[in-house]
């Protein structure tokens, strides 16, 4: 009898938890659903605030929004910057993380603590010095200020994530490879790096999402519309079309900017969760 009551209590708690999670999911998804519905409405339907669902369905907002802004240029600029940042982040952060995980040094733990402490430094503290430095290099209105930091291991979180994964891999692999005459770089590139694909995928997704959504850095370093990323382009288009009551084109272009990241996450959700879980358990 006691076991039956305990099981019923557990089932009730599970049901309540599921209801709460569904309610929270609906709350967070509502703005996204409203944005999609608004982008598919006619101009008359947008003016009717009581109409939630788009009927009749119209794609005129997508056509008008795409013609109203240089979104193909914005998307290309963002893809180019994001691709270079992903390559730089994966190469530099994996090397730094491997060194912290497998090399032996008396100052290793102190240096790792200093590295983690940099996560607490606000970005605004280094904003002015970095801007002055790049302006003296004549790199303003170029992609260099947005891309070069990724090649120097500036992403502390990704270093920490990869370090945890590397630390969970056995040291016997490196010792066996050294006996066969393999160098440290060979051990890193041929043995350890192929075994941390889930963690690397997490780093790739994190960096892609960050670069795709980054607004502050492009706003500071890019002043020409031809160099704008998708975040700056969408804001510029909002400034141009925001004076009218027709918000359909703005919502349509917002859907276009979000769609690639949504598809990316849906395709790689399994590997993303696997990489985060493995990196958190091991090490």
N, C-alpha and C positions, 0 to 999 in steps of 0.2 A: 504493500500500500504506500509506504514511504517512497519507494522507488518510482511508483506511478505518479505521485504528486511532484516529485523532483523532475521527472521527465516532462510533465505537463507545464511546469514552471519554466523549464528551459525552452520548450517549444513556444510558449507565450512570449518570452524574452526575444527569441529569434524573430518572431512575427513582428513584434513592435520595432525591433531594430531595422528590419527590412522596410517597414512602412516609413520610418524616419529617414532612411537612406533614399527611398524613392521620392519623398517630399523634398528633401534637400537637393536631389538631382533635378527635379522639376523646377525648383526655384532658380538654380544656376543656369538651367537650359532655357528658361523663358526669354531672356534678352536675345539669345542667339536665334531662337525660333521666331521671335518678333521681327528681328532684322531680316531673316529670309522671307517671311511673309510680306513685309513691307516692300522688299525689292521686287516681288512678283505681282504687286498690285498695279492697277491702273491709276492715273492721276486723280480720278474721281474717288477711287477706293482709298487712296492715301488721305484725302481730305475728310473722309468719314472715319472718325476715330473709334466708332463703335464696331466697325468691321475688322475683325481679327484675321480671319482666313482670307487669302487672296482669291476672289472670284468676281469676274473672270480672271484667269491667270494671264499675265502679260509680261513679256520680256523687254518691253520698251525701255525700262530703267537701265538694263544692262547695255543696250545699244547706245542710249543717250550718254550714259556714264563713260563708256569706253571711247566714244568719239569726243567727249568733252575734256579728256585729260590724256597725257602721254603715258598711259599705264604700261604699254609694252616696253617703253624705255625704262620706266621705274622698275619693272619686274626684272629686266635684264641686268640692270645695275645691282639690284639686290641679290640676284642669283650669283653674279660674279663675285661680289664681296663675300657673300656667305660661303661660297665654294672655297675661296682662298683661305678664309678664316678656319674652315673645317680642316683643311689640309695642314695648315700651320699649327692648329691646336692639337690635332692628333699626333703629329710628329714631335712637337716640343714637349707637350705634357706627358706623353708616354715615356719619353727619355728621362725626364726629371723624376717621374714616378718610379720607374725601374731603378734608378740610382738610389732613391730613398728606401726602396723595398729590399734590395739585394746587396748593395755595397755596404761594407763595414767601415765605420769611422766613429771616432769619439765625439765629434761635433755633429753627427748626423741628427740626433734627436733635437738638439738645440736649433739647428738650421730648420728642421721641419716645424718646430714650434713658431719660429720667426715667420716661416711661410704661412702658416695658418693664421698668425696674427694679422697678416695683411688683409685678410677677409673683413676685419673690423674697421679698416680705413675707408671712410666714405669716398666715393668717386669724385665728389665735388672738391675735395681737398687737393687733388692732383690736377684738377681741370685747368686752372690758369697756367701753372708751369708747363703742362703738356701743350697747351695752345701756343704759348710763347715759343717753345722749342720747335714745334712743327712750322710755325710761321717763319722762323729764322731759316729753317730748311727749305722754305718756299714750297711746302707740301699742302698748303690749304687748297681746297677745291680739287683735291686728288683723293684716291682711295688709300694712299699710303698710311695716313693716320688711323684708318679703320682696319687695315689688314696686317700691317707689320707687327703690332703687339702680339698677335696670335702666334707668331713664329718664335716668340721669346718666352713662352711658358707663363703667360700672365693670368691664366685661368686657374686660380688656386683650388676651386672646388673640383675641377676635372682632374687635377693632379692628385688631390686627396682620394678621389674615387678610384683612379687607376692604381694608386699606391696600395690601397686596401686589397684590390684584386690581385696584384702582383705578389703581395705578401702572403696571400693564401695559396699560391702555387708552391710546390715542394722545391727545396733547394737542391735536392738530388739531381734534378734535371740539369742545373748549371754545373754541378760537380762532374757529372758524367760527360758533359760536352767539353769541359776544360781538359779532361783526361784525353779526349780525342783531338785536342789541339785547337779547339774553337775559340775565337776571340770573344770578348765581352759583347761587342756589337753583334757578332754572329749569334751568340746565345740569346740576346735580346730580340733580334729580328727574325730568327729562324725557329726559336723554341717558345719563348714566352709570349711574344706578340700574337702569334696565331692562336694561342690558347686563351686569349682574353677578348675574343670577338664580341661577346655580349656587353662587356664594359665599354669597349670602343664604340659600339653602336649607341650606347647611352650618351657618350661624349659627343658623338656626331649629331644626335637629335637635339641635345641641349644647346650646342653651338648654333645649329641651324635655326632653332626657335629664337635664340637670343639675337642673332644677326637679322633675322627677318622682322622682328618686332622692335629692334633698337631704334629709338627716335632721338635721344639726346646727342649721341656722338655724330650722326650725320647732320643734325641741325647745326652743330658747332662748326664742323669742318667743311661742309658742302654748302656753297652759296648759290651755285648755278642750277637752274631747273633741269638742265640736261644731265646733271650728275645725281639728281635726287634718287633716293631709295623709295621703296613702296610706302614706308611710313610717312616720309616727308611729302611724297606725291599725293597720298590720300588726304593729308592735312591741307595741302595747297588746293586740292580740288574741293575740299569742304569749304574753304574760304571763298572760293569762286561761286559755288552753287548754294552755299548756306543761306544766302539772302532771300531765296525763294522758298515758298511753302512746299515745293515738290522735293521731298527728301528721298524719293525712290532711287535716283542715280547714286546718291551717297551710300545708301544701304547696299545697293547692288555692287558697288566697287569694294565695299567693306567685306562682302561675301567672297568676292574674287580674291582678296588678299588673305583671307582666313582659310579658304578651301585647300590650298596646297599643304599647309601644316596639318589640317584635319585629316587629309588622306594619308599623309606620312605617318601620323601617329596611329591611325587605324590599321595600317599595313604592318607596322613594326611594334605594336603594343605588347605582344607576347615577349619579344626579345628585350624590349625596354624594361619591363617588370622583372624579367629574369636577370638582367644585368645589375639592376639596383639591388635586388635581393641577394645575389651572390656577392656583390661588393660589400654589402652591410654585414653579412654573416661571417665571411672569411676575414683574416687579418689579425 
